[in-house]
Amino acid sequence: MTLYLDSAIISEAEEASLMGWVKGITTNPTLLAQSDSPPETTLKKLIQLTNGPVFYQLMATDFDQMLTEGRKASEIIGSQTVLKIPATSVGFQVVARLSVSITCSVTAIYSASQAAVAREAGAKIVIAYVNRATRLLGDGIALVRDMASVLRGSDTEILGASIKSPEEAAASLQAGAHHLTLPLAMLKAMATHELSEKTVEEFAKNGIGLKI
């Protein structure tokens, strides 16, 4: 299991890097638009803040332009590149072409059949928008479960995105997601619990330890 930061804000990436347990960064066009720098500059800064993958989502919709954009992103990000390619008919064609040389993921998947096509096209990761799928389809966790069933026994893994609570994060993992990408606030929320804080306070009040 891997937890990623879902952000293109450099200060957030710096904070996530200090956590020590956040293993990569995912971006998308909306997140890159929130950065103060052009996308190329932002991506170059992000790769300096993680040893793990940095995801870049293609904006082009034409086959040839998507190939060009994907290769350009790979030149910028280098060996840390994971391309996010939309789950469209053209997108799957692009995955089939680029996955030979660049790690590809397929994003915005809303059916198990799309996950199967992504696998056959060569995608290493399929991305499910869990909370959004719940709003649009009725049950995002069931979508993850169905995708996991279809992909069982393959090398293609599921990345859960659009996670709105620690409970939804845990449920996504229980349903079969291999990885999660989360905003900084949600990463912090996953690491805390009021009872944990209370327990620590009790130890501090009643206990003793080494002098430092």
N, C-alpha and C positions, 0 to 999 in steps of 0.2 A: 504494500500500500504506500502511496505517495500523496503528500499534501502540497498543493501549489498555491501561490498567491495569484489572485486574479486582479491585476492592476497594471497600469503603465505610469503610475506616479512614482517618481524616483525616491521621494522621501519614504513612501510606503514600502518600496522594495528594500530600502536600506534597513528599515525597522524589521521587516520579515527576515532579512539576512542575519540579523543579530539574534533572532530566535533560535537558529541552529537546526530546527526540525522542518523548515519549509524548504522543499527540494527543487523548486523551479518556479517559473513565472509564466502565466498565460496572459495574452493580450487579445484585444479585438479592435475593430475600427473605432467603436465608441470610446473605449478606454484610451486609445492612442490620441483621440481628439481632446481628451482631458489633460494631456501633458502640455507643458509650457514649451516644449521643443518639437521640431519636426520629427516624424516617425523614425527616420534613419538615425538621428542623434539619440532619440529615446532608446531605441533597440541596442545601440552600442553601449549606452550606459547600463542598461539592464543586464547585459551579458557579463558585465564586470561585477555584478552584485549576486550572482549565483553560479554554482558549478553545474547546475542542472539544466534542463531544457528551457528554452524560451520559445513560446508559441507565437506565431504570426499568422493572422487570418487574411486570406486573399480578398481584395476588394473588386478586382476585375471580374467580369462575367463572360467575356469572350474566351474561347479555348486558348488561342495563341497568346493573348494578353495574360491569361492566368498562368501559363507556362513561364512567360517572361517575368512576371511579378514574383512567382515562386522561386525562380532561380536567383533573382535579385535579392530577395529576402535571405536566401541561403548564403549568398556571398557576404552579406552584412553580418549575419548571426554566426555563421560558421558551423562547427560541429555540434553546437547546441540547438540547432534549428529543428523545430517541429512545425510544419505548415498546417494551418487549420483551413480545410477546404470544405465549402458548404455542400450539404447533401442534396445536390441537384444532378440531373442527368449529365450536364457538362462537367460538373464537379467530379463525378465519379470517373469520367474519362481522364481528367487531369490527374487524379490520384493514380490511375493505372499507368500513366506516363511518368510521373515524377517520383513515385514511390520506389522505383528501381534505384534511385541515387540519393533521395532526400526522405527523411522520416516524415510521414504524412498522417494527419488525423482528419477525420470527417466530423464536421460540426453541424449542429442544428438537426440532429436525428430525432424523428418522432415515431419511428416504427421499427420493429424487430427486423422486418424485411430489408430496410435500408441498412441496418447494421450488417446483415448478411452480404449485401452488395459491397459495402465498404471493405469487408474482410476479403472478398474475392478480388477487389481492385488493388489490394495491397496495403491498406491502411493499418497502421500499428495500433491506433487508438480511435475509438468512436466516442463522441461526446453527446451526452444526454442533458438537456436543460430540464432538470428535475422539477423544480417548482413551476416553471412555465408550462411544462407538460401537464402538471396537475391542474393548472388553471384552464388550459386549452382542451385537454383530453379527459381529465377527471382523476387520473392517478399516475403521477410521475414515477413513483416507486415501482408500480407494476410495469411501467415501460422499462425500467432498468432490469427488473427481474426477467422480462421477456427477452431483452437483448442478451442477458447473461446466458439464458438457455440456448439461444441460437448460436452464440459464440463459443460455447463450452467445447474444450478440446482444441481450440485454435490459439494462435499467438496474438490475436487482436484483443486489446484490453479496453475497458470502459472507464471513461473519465466523467464523473458527475459534476455538473455545473448548475448555476442558478439554484443555489442552496440558501435557504432563508433562515435556518435555525440549526443548532447543534443536533437536535432530535432528527431533523431531516437528513443531516449529514450521516449520522449513524445508521439510519434506515436505508440510505442509499448504499452504504457499504455492506450492510446485511443482505441487501437484495442482489448484490453481485458486482457493484462498482469496484474497480481496482484502485482508482485514484479519485481525488476530489480537488477542485479548484475553487478557492473561496476569497472573498474580499478580506482585507486586513481585519476589519471589525469582527468578522465571523471566525477567522482563525483565532483571535483572542477569546472569543466567546466559547469556542470548543475547548480551550485550555483551562477554563475556570468553572468553578461551581461554588455557590455560597456555602455549602457544607464543608468543602475543602478549606475555605478561608476560615471558617469557624473552628475547625479542627486545629489548624495551625495556631490560631490565637490561644486555644486551650493549652497546647504544648508550650507556647511561649510563656504563658502565665504560670503554669504548674511544673514545668520541666527544668532541666539543667543540661548543659553541654560543654564542649571544650571552650576555653577562653581564647579569644582571638584579638 
